[in-house]
Amino acid sequence: MTLLRIEGVIAGYGGGDVLQGVDIELEPGAIGCIVGPNGAGKSTVLRAVSGLLRPRKGRIHLEGDEITGRHPAEILDLGIAQVPQSNGLFPNITVRENVLMGGYIRRGDKALLRRRYAEIAEMFAVVRERADEKGGNLSGGQRRIVEVARSLMLDPKLVLLDEPSLGLDPKALKLVFNTVETLREAGKTLLLVEQNVRFGLRLATDGIVMESGRVLLTGKADEVLNNPEMAALYFGGSVQEAQRGSLPTPTPAQAPAPASG
């Protein structure tokens, strides 16, 4: 069964429609990456899925059940967690407390939260090793990892990740890349928005290209990256020129090189 289905969604702000009839499908275990120029509507898609923005038209389904326009807390309870674009940590509380905040709506079930926190600490070294440090003391990449870790406290079916590479240096990019790989290995389904086209599509299994509130192109991420239309739209040249700067899979000795999207 398709995990996420977005059908003909029209949505926007203040009476203006940013999304002009968006259709997206995502299978369980997939990592979908939405790319496109500024103003394309990428983050607006995530806001519509998480319930932060109510679509004017169209439908959104999670595992076949319609969730269109439901309250964000209800959507979170149903299994969709969103990691904000940046600066989502509370700087004056500890890493442990920041992560536990992700389970706030289950605060009455302390045994569940202890178990989930222990599982997450095993997945992410920064959570395990710096649990008692204040969130504000972490590097940019470490903060992003803790934000992702917090989103997992309710064991969501789908994680929405908004601009994971934003403002990060190459070392931090490597941390984020490896974090997404960890989620992939754990069988999580992700829908991410990324301005850094090469970085995002090398993370993903599925690529979605948007422009002016519409989906222009979808397909397997490597095929989308290799598409001549992508080369012309984003790299101003040939597919070979686009691929020349593409992000290598990181190894312990090699960090991914950032590229402008």
Backbone torsions as a table, in degrees:
resi	resn	phi	psi	omega
1	MET	NA	137.4	174.7
2	THR	-59.9	132.8	-179.1
3	LEU	-76.2	-50.5	-178.1
4	LEU	-124.3	130.1	174.6
5	ARG	-130.7	121.2	175.7
6	ILE	-110.6	123.2	-173.3
7	GLU	-125.5	113.3	172.0
8	GLY	56.7	36.8	-174.5
9	VAL	-76.3	127.1	173.4
10	ILE	-119.0	124.0	-175.8
11	ALA	-158.2	158.3	178.7
12	GLY	-175.3	-157.7	-173.4
13	TYR	-132.8	139.5	173.4
14	GLY	58.0	33.9	178.3
15	GLY	89.2	-7.5	178.0
16	GLY	-103.9	134.9	-178.5
17	ASP	-89.2	119.8	174.8
18	VAL	-85.7	-45.7	178.5
19	LEU	-90.4	130.8	-172.2
20	GLN	-115.0	43.5	179.4
21	GLY	99.0	65.0	-173.9
22	VAL	-90.5	133.0	175.8
23	ASP	-123.8	122.4	178.7
24	ILE	-143.4	138.5	172.3
25	GLU	-126.9	143.9	-179.0
26	LEU	-138.3	128.0	-179.0
27	GLU	-88.2	157.1	177.8
28	PRO	-57.3	136.4	179.3
29	GLY	83.6	-3.3	-179.8
30	ALA	-82.1	157.3	169.5
31	ILE	-119.6	104.3	179.4
32	GLY	-93.5	137.1	179.6
33	CYS	-123.5	121.9	176.2
34	ILE	-95.5	122.6	177.3
35	VAL	-122.6	161.5	179.4
36	GLY	159.9	167.3	-179.0
37	PRO	-68.8	166.5	175.2
38	ASN	-56.3	137.6	179.9
39	GLY	84.6	4.3	-178.5
40	ALA	-73.2	-20.6	-179.4
41	GLY	105.3	13.5	-174.2
42	LYS	-61.7	-54.5	-178.9
43	SER	-68.8	-27.2	177.3
44	THR	-63.9	-34.7	175.5
45	VAL	-59.3	-46.6	-179.8
46	LEU	-62.3	-41.0	-179.8
47	ARG	-64.4	-35.9	177.8
48	ALA	-68.4	-40.5	-179.3
49	VAL	-67.4	-40.7	-176.3
50	SER	-79.9	-7.2	179.5
51	GLY	90.6	0.1	178.0
52	LEU	-71.9	-17.9	177.7
53	LEU	-135.9	126.7	-179.1
54	ARG	-88.0	120.7	178.3
55	PRO	-62.2	144.7	175.8
56	ARG	-78.9	-35.5	176.4
57	LYS	-143.0	163.4	177.6
58	GLY	96.1	175.7	-176.2
59	ARG	-136.7	149.5	175.7
60	ILE	-127.8	128.3	-178.6
61	HIS	-121.8	140.4	172.2
62	LEU	-116.9	115.7	-177.4
63	GLU	50.7	40.6	176.6
64	GLY	87.2	-11.6	179.6
65	ASP	-97.1	130.8	-178.3
66	GLU	-72.7	131.6	179.5
67	ILE	-121.6	9.1	-174.7
68	THR	-55.1	124.2	172.7
69	GLY	74.1	6.7	177.8
70	ARG	-71.3	159.7	-179.0
71	HIS	-63.6	143.1	-179.3
72	PRO	-53.8	-38.7	179.9
73	ALA	-64.8	-36.5	178.2
74	GLU	-68.5	-40.6	179.1
75	ILE	-66.5	-39.7	175.0
76	LEU	-59.6	-43.4	-179.7
77	ASP	-65.0	-30.5	179.4
78	LEU	-77.1	-15.6	174.3
79	GLY	122.0	22.6	176.2
80	ILE	-120.0	120.1	179.1
81	ALA	-117.7	140.0	-179.7
82	GLN	-115.8	133.3	172.9
83	VAL	-97.8	121.3	-175.3
84	PRO	-66.5	168.8	-174.5
85	GLN	-62.7	-43.2	-179.6
86	SER	-168.2	163.0	175.3
87	ASN	54.9	43.5	-178.0
88	GLY	-92.7	-5.3	-179.2
89	LEU	-87.7	153.0	170.7
90	PHE	-86.2	113.8	-170.7
91	PRO	-71.2	-21.5	-172.3
92	ASN	-101.6	7.7	172.6
93	ILE	-119.7	165.3	-173.0
94	THR	-73.8	166.2	175.4
95	VAL	-57.8	-45.2	179.3
96	ARG	-58.0	-46.2	-178.8
97	GLU	-65.9	-37.7	176.5
98	ASN	-61.0	-45.5	-179.1
99	VAL	-65.2	-44.3	-178.4
100	LEU	-62.9	-25.9	177.1
101	MET	-59.0	-25.6	178.5
102	GLY	-66.2	-17.8	178.3
103	GLY	-105.1	21.7	-172.1
104	TYR	-56.3	-39.9	-176.9
105	ILE	-71.2	-7.6	174.9
106	ARG	-113.0	23.6	-171.9
107	ARG	-60.0	-20.3	178.5
108	GLY	-76.2	-16.9	-178.5
109	ASP	-104.2	79.3	-174.2
110	LYS	-66.5	-32.3	178.7
111	ALA	-64.9	-41.8	178.0
112	LEU	-61.8	-45.7	-177.7
113	LEU	-66.0	-38.3	176.5
114	ARG	-62.7	-42.4	-179.9
115	ARG	-65.5	-44.6	-179.8
116	ARG	-65.3	-41.9	179.7
117	TYR	-61.6	-42.1	179.5
118	ALA	-62.1	-40.1	179.0
119	GLU	-65.2	-41.6	-178.9
120	ILE	-68.8	-39.4	178.4
121	ALA	-62.3	-31.4	176.0
122	GLU	-69.9	-29.9	-178.7
123	MET	-77.2	-34.7	-170.3
124	PHE	-126.1	116.2	-176.5
125	ALA	-61.3	-36.7	-177.0
126	VAL	-64.4	-34.9	177.5
127	VAL	-68.6	-40.4	-177.4
128	ARG	-73.0	-42.9	-170.4
129	GLU	-90.3	-21.2	-176.7
130	ARG	-123.2	30.6	-174.1
131	ALA	-56.9	-34.8	-174.1
132	ASP	-96.8	4.4	177.5
133	GLU	-88.7	151.9	178.1
134	LYS	-68.3	143.9	179.9
135	GLY	-58.3	-33.1	-179.0
136	GLY	-68.7	-11.4	-179.8
137	ASN	-88.7	-5.2	-175.7
138	LEU	-84.7	156.9	173.2
139	SER	-73.4	169.8	-179.6
140	GLY	-58.3	-45.7	179.7
141	GLY	-65.2	-39.8	178.8
142	GLN	-65.4	-37.7	177.6
143	ARG	-62.9	-41.4	179.3
144	ARG	-62.9	-39.4	179.0
145	ILE	-63.1	-43.0	179.9
146	VAL	-66.0	-36.2	175.9
147	GLU	-62.0	-42.9	176.6
148	VAL	-64.1	-44.7	179.5
149	ALA	-58.0	-41.9	179.1
150	ARG	-60.9	-38.1	-178.7
151	SER	-65.8	-17.3	-176.6
152	LEU	-90.8	-2.6	-173.8
153	MET	-60.5	-28.7	179.0
154	LEU	-99.2	13.3	180.0
155	ASP	50.4	59.7	-173.6
156	PRO	-68.6	155.9	174.3
157	LYS	-78.1	-30.5	-176.2
158	LEU	-139.8	131.7	175.7
159	VAL	-111.5	126.9	176.1
160	LEU	-99.4	124.0	-172.8
161	LEU	-124.0	113.8	-173.1
162	ASP	-100.7	113.0	176.0
163	GLU	51.8	62.0	-177.3
164	PRO	-63.2	-22.8	-177.5
165	SER	-93.0	-0.7	-171.0
166	LEU	-58.3	121.1	173.9
167	GLY	73.6	13.2	-175.3
168	LEU	-98.8	146.3	175.2
169	ASP	-85.0	172.3	-176.4
170	PRO	-55.5	-38.9	179.5
171	LYS	-63.9	-42.0	178.9
172	ALA	-68.8	-35.6	176.9
173	LEU	-59.2	-39.9	178.4
174	LYS	-61.2	-42.2	178.5
175	LEU	-60.6	-44.4	-179.7
176	VAL	-66.6	-43.4	178.4
177	PHE	-56.9	-48.2	-178.0
178	ASN	-67.9	-30.5	175.9
179	THR	-64.7	-43.8	177.9
180	VAL	-65.2	-37.9	175.5
181	GLU	-60.8	-38.6	177.1
182	THR	-62.0	-41.9	178.7
183	LEU	-66.2	-39.2	177.3
184	ARG	-60.6	-45.4	-180.0
185	GLU	-64.7	-28.6	178.4
186	ALA	-82.1	0.1	176.6
187	GLY	83.2	14.2	-179.5
188	LYS	-75.5	150.2	173.9
189	THR	-102.0	132.5	-178.0
190	LEU	-128.8	145.6	167.3
191	LEU	-125.7	113.9	-176.8
192	LEU	-119.7	152.2	173.5
193	VAL	-108.9	134.6	-176.7
194	GLU	-146.6	126.9	176.0
195	GLN	-78.5	-30.4	177.8
196	ASN	-81.1	97.2	-168.4
197	VAL	-61.0	-49.2	-177.4
198	ARG	-63.6	-44.4	179.4
199	PHE	-59.1	-49.6	-176.8
200	GLY	-63.9	-44.5	-176.5
201	LEU	-74.4	-23.9	173.5
202	ARG	-75.7	-21.9	174.6
203	LEU	-76.7	-29.5	-162.9
204	ALA	-94.9	163.2	167.7
205	THR	-96.5	-29.9	-175.9
206	ASP	-129.4	135.4	179.1
207	GLY	-110.1	140.2	176.3
208	ILE	-129.8	119.5	-179.6
209	VAL	-103.5	126.1	179.3
210	MET	-119.0	150.7	172.2
211	GLU	-154.9	133.6	177.4
212	SER	53.2	40.0	174.6
213	GLY	79.8	9.6	-179.3
214	ARG	-128.0	154.2	174.4
215	VAL	-85.9	119.3	-179.2
216	LEU	-92.1	-31.9	-170.6
217	LEU	-156.1	136.9	173.0
218	THR	-136.2	158.1	178.1
219	GLY	161.4	-175.0	174.4
220	LYS	-60.2	142.0	-170.6
221	ALA	-58.0	-42.0	-178.4
222	ASP	-68.3	-33.2	177.8
223	GLU	-69.2	-38.2	177.4
224	VAL	-64.4	-43.8	179.5
225	LEU	-62.2	-35.0	-178.5
226	ASN	-84.0	-7.9	-175.7
227	ASN	-65.6	131.2	-179.5
228	PRO	-56.3	-31.9	178.3
229	GLU	-63.8	-35.5	177.7
230	MET	-66.8	-41.0	179.4
231	ALA	-59.6	-42.7	-179.1
232	ALA	-71.5	-38.4	-174.6
233	LEU	-72.9	-40.6	-170.3
234	TYR	-111.2	-28.9	-171.1
235	PHE	-114.2	-6.8	174.6
236	GLY	63.4	29.0	-179.7
237	GLY	-166.3	-148.6	-175.0
238	SER	-85.0	168.3	174.4
239	VAL	-59.8	-39.7	-179.6
240	GLN	-62.1	-39.2	178.1
241	GLU	-67.7	-36.4	178.1
242	ALA	-65.3	-41.6	-176.5
243	GLN	-75.8	-23.4	-175.8
244	ARG	-58.7	-32.8	-178.8
245	GLY	-103.9	16.2	-174.9
246	SER	-70.1	157.0	-171.6
247	LEU	-77.9	124.2	175.8
248	PRO	-76.2	153.6	173.4
249	THR	-65.0	126.9	-173.9
250	PRO	-68.5	150.2	169.7
251	THR	-123.1	169.7	-179.4
252	PRO	-56.0	-24.2	-176.9
253	ALA	-101.3	1.1	-172.7
254	GLN	-136.7	127.6	177.4
255	ALA	-99.3	149.6	177.6
256	PRO	-69.4	142.5	179.7
257	ALA	-86.6	130.2	178.8
258	PRO	-71.0	152.8	175.3
259	ALA	-139.5	144.5	-177.5
260	SER	-74.3	140.6	179.7
261	GLY	-101.7	NA	NA
